[in-house]
Amino acid sequence: MARAVIAGAVCAAAVAGMLTPAEAAVPDLSGFWARTTFGMEPPASGQGPIQPMNRRRADGSRIDSPQFNVGDDSSPILKPAAAAAVRKRNEMQRQGVDYPSPSNQCTPMIAPYAFRVQGMQVLQTKDEVMFLYMQDHQVRHVRLNAQHPAKVAPAWSGDSVGHFEGDTLVVDTVGFKVGRVAQLDQYGSPYSQDLHVIERYSLVDYEVARAAQERNVRANGGVATEQAAAIDLNYKGKGLQVQFTVDDKNYFTSVWGGAATYRKAGSEWVENVCAENTNEYYNNGNTKVPEAERPDF
């Protein structure tokens, strides 16, 4: 996989050499980027995402692991069906039971849920931007200066088109396929085929990126494991920030938004694949396999 990423970067560089003066002015967002927490940041303005609540078990004891974080099921952005889904997840988490999610069920992740993946590779050409996420090597294709087809065939990552507005890449995505585990955030907020997501990517100064990541860790907690992606603490260059909005009238009372901030990754791209098996990489052990007390044959 690492060779494929390098080859893609070389291809992007080759194409860049053939750009027109107008195209050459477009910022280069390519690179291997990393985050330090699963949680979403508040938006620059407007209604934000569900906020975390105190991590408590049913007996009142605190759970320090971020994976057991629960969300505010009374958030004003949630319609009754969405609030019920978040409430169900909260109840399971407080009991120490993992709620099915795209991450632990090995199913496709969509934006903005995909931002929880710490490692993200961006490959950019004059006609396309690709986002590769380290977990499961999931890939999103964004066609530049294109239009959605008149009739969009639902796909796991939706149909994404993009264009540059100055130094900002604007990505518009519709046509999401709704699978058996359909989540927009780590708290279990659902979505429908009417979901419409807009993302705005731009490079930000080092201090802006560092401060945003530190605020987010304080608000949402760090990650339980690094998942093989870490920040290059010696790099003082630009970071990458995405501001996004979510519109799905079937589950939310209003359009809401958030952000995710990345800095240059300080580790190599590695195999990080979710598969149905007994190995708990995060727990350095194996799940107990069910056994029958007597043969069924």
LINKANOR-V864759 format. One record per pair of residues at least 24 apart in sequence whose C-alpha atoms are under 8 Angstrom apart, sorted by the first residue. I is the first residue (numbers start at 1). GAP is how many residues later the second one is. D is the distance in Angstrom with one decimal. If there is no record, write none. Layout:
i;gap;d
I;GAP;D
I;GAP;D
This chain:
i;gap;d
1;268;7.9
1;269;7.7
1;270;7.4
2;267;5.9
2;268;7.1
5;116;7.9
8;115;6.6
9;114;6.1
9;115;7.9
12;111;6.7
12;112;5.8
12;113;5.1
13;112;8.0
15;110;6.2
15;111;7.1
16;109;6.8
16;110;7.2
19;107;7.3
23;103;7.3
26;138;7.2
26;140;7.4
26;141;6.4
27;140;5.8
27;141;7.9
28;96;7.2
29;93;6.7
29;94;7.8
29;95;7.0
29;173;7.6
29;174;7.2
29;211;7.5
30;91;7.2
30;92;4.5
30;93;5.0
30;94;5.7
31;90;5.7
31;91;5.4
31;92;6.9
31;233;7.6
32;87;7.1
32;88;5.9
32;89;4.4
32;90;6.5
32;232;6.2
32;233;5.7
33;86;5.9
33;87;5.2
33;88;6.1
33;89;7.8
33;207;7.5
33;229;5.6
33;230;5.4
33;231;4.7
33;232;4.9
34;84;5.1
34;85;4.6
34;86;6.2
34;195;6.2
34;196;6.3
34;197;6.1
34;228;5.1
34;229;5.5
34;230;6.1
34;231;4.9
35;82;7.7
35;83;4.7
35;84;6.8
35;178;7.4
35;194;7.9
35;195;7.5
35;196;7.3
35;225;8.0
35;226;6.7
35;227;5.0
35;228;6.7
36;82;6.5
36;177;6.8
36;181;7.1
36;186;6.4
36;187;6.8
36;190;8.0
36;194;7.4
36;195;7.6
37;79;7.0
37;81;7.3
37;176;8.0
37;179;7.2
37;180;6.0
37;183;7.2
37;184;6.7
37;185;5.0
37;186;5.2
38;77;7.3
38;78;4.3
38;79;7.1
38;80;7.5
38;148;7.7
38;182;7.6
38;184;7.5
38;185;6.6
39;77;6.7
39;147;7.4
39;177;7.0
39;178;7.9
39;181;5.5
39;182;7.8
40;75;8.0
40;76;8.0
40;176;7.3
40;180;8.0
40;218;6.2
40;219;5.9
40;220;5.9
41;171;7.9
41;175;6.0
41;217;5.5
41;218;4.8
41;219;5.9
42;215;7.3
42;216;4.7
42;217;6.0
43;200;6.5
43;201;7.6
43;214;5.5
43;215;4.1
43;216;5.5
44;199;7.6
44;214;7.6
44;215;8.0
46;210;7.0
46;211;7.2
47;30;7.9
47;208;7.3
47;209;4.9
47;210;6.2
48;208;5.4
48;209;5.1
48;210;5.6
49;28;8.0
49;207;6.5
49;208;6.1
49;209;6.1
50;25;6.3
50;27;7.9
50;137;7.8
51;24;7.9
52;167;7.9
52;168;6.7
55;39;7.6
56;38;6.0
57;36;7.7
57;37;4.2
57;38;5.9
57;39;7.2
58;36;5.5
58;37;6.0
65;159;6.4
66;154;7.6
66;155;6.1
66;156;6.8
66;157;6.3
66;158;6.5
67;157;7.3
68;25;5.5
68;26;7.2
68;28;7.4
68;30;7.9
69;24;7.5
69;118;8.0
70;24;7.9
70;117;6.3
71;116;5.4
76;177;7.3
77;175;5.3
77;176;5.1
77;177;6.0
77;178;8.0
77;179;7.3
78;173;6.4
78;174;4.9
78;175;6.1
79;171;7.8
79;172;5.2
79;173;5.2
79;174;5.9
80;171;7.7
81;170;6.6
82;107;5.8
82;108;6.1
82;169;5.4
82;170;7.3
83;106;7.7
85;103;6.3
85;104;6.5
85;105;7.2
86;101;5.9
86;102;5.1
86;103;5.9
89;98;6.9
89;99;6.4
90;97;7.6
100;81;6.9
101;80;6.0
101;81;7.7
101;82;7.0
101;85;7.9
101;87;7.5
102;79;5.9
102;80;7.3
102;81;7.2
103;171;7.6
104;170;7.5
105;76;7.8
105;169;8.0
105;171;7.8
106;30;7.9
106;168;5.3
106;169;6.1
106;170;7.3
107;74;7.2
108;30;7.3
108;48;6.4
108;49;7.6
109;29;7.9
109;47;7.7
109;48;7.3
109;74;8.0
110;46;7.2
110;47;5.5
110;74;7.1
111;46;7.8
111;73;7.1
111;86;7.5
112;72;6.0
112;73;6.8
112;132;7.6
113;70;6.9
113;71;4.9
113;72;4.8
113;73;6.9
115;145;6.8
116;70;8.0
118;108;7.7
118;109;7.2
118;111;5.9
118;112;7.9
119;109;7.9
119;110;5.3
119;111;7.9
119;146;7.3
119;150;8.0
134;135;7.2
134;136;7.5
134;137;7.6
134;138;6.3
135;137;5.2
135;138;5.7
135;139;7.1
136;135;8.0
136;136;5.9
136;137;4.3
136;138;5.8
137;135;7.5
137;136;7.2
142;29;7.2
154;39;7.7
167;35;6.4
167;36;7.9
168;32;6.2
168;33;5.5
168;34;4.8
168;35;8.0
169;30;7.9
169;31;5.5
169;32;5.0
169;33;6.5
170;28;7.1
170;29;5.7
170;30;4.6
170;31;6.5
171;27;5.6
171;28;5.0
171;29;6.4
172;24;7.6
172;25;6.1
172;26;4.7
172;27;6.7
173;24;5.3
173;25;6.3
190;61;7.1
191;57;6.8
191;59;7.6
191;60;6.6
192;56;7.0
192;58;6.8
192;59;7.7
194;54;5.9
194;55;7.7
194;56;7.6
195;51;7.3
195;52;5.8
195;53;4.6
195;54;7.9
196;50;6.1
196;51;5.1
196;52;6.4
197;47;7.0
197;48;5.7
197;49;4.9
197;50;6.4
198;46;5.5
198;47;5.3
198;48;6.9
199;43;6.3
199;44;5.7
199;45;4.2
199;46;6.7
200;42;5.3
200;43;5.1
200;44;6.1
201;39;6.9
201;40;5.7
201;41;4.4
201;42;6.6
202;38;5.9
202;39;5.6
202;40;6.6
203;35;6.0
203;36;5.6
203;37;4.6
203;38;6.3
204;34;5.4
204;35;5.2
204;36;6.0
204;37;6.6
205;32;6.9
205;33;4.8
205;34;6.2
206;30;5.6
206;31;5.5
206;32;5.0
206;33;5.8
208;31;8.0
209;29;7.7
209;30;5.4
209;31;7.4
209;32;7.5
209;52;6.2
209;53;6.9
209;54;6.7
210;53;7.6
212;49;6.7
213;48;6.3
213;49;7.7
224;58;7.8
225;57;6.6
227;45;7.4
228;39;7.0
228;40;7.7
228;41;7.7
228;42;6.9
228;44;7.7
229;36;6.6
229;37;7.2
229;38;5.8
229;39;7.5
229;40;7.7
230;35;5.6
230;36;5.2
230;37;5.8
231;32;6.4
231;33;6.1
231;34;4.6
231;35;4.7
231;36;7.5
232;31;7.6
232;32;5.8
232;33;5.3
232;34;3.7
232;35;7.5
233;33;7.3
235;29;7.0
238;25;7.4
239;24;4.6
239;25;6.7
